[in-house]
């Protein structure tokens, strides 16, 4: 599960989650928006804070777990997308 969806499910605003993690709210907002990638250390911390519901891989590369359908809607993938040429 990606962090954005976990926060929504838990009805937890990103700024409050950031405070609980001892982070600047901008760090979480930028990660959710896809403008800043989290460090490995923060990804592990998020995995621990969410009891593994957001894996460290999903925290660092959430875009690999989202697919946009033909109608422009986001679909959450159970496994990361395979990158072309890999």
Secondary structure, DSSP 4 states (H G I P E B T S, - for coil): --HHHHHHHTT--HHHHHHHHT--HHHHHHHHHTSSPPPHHHHHHHHHHTTTSS-HHHHH-GGGGEEE-TTS-EEE-SSPPPPTT-
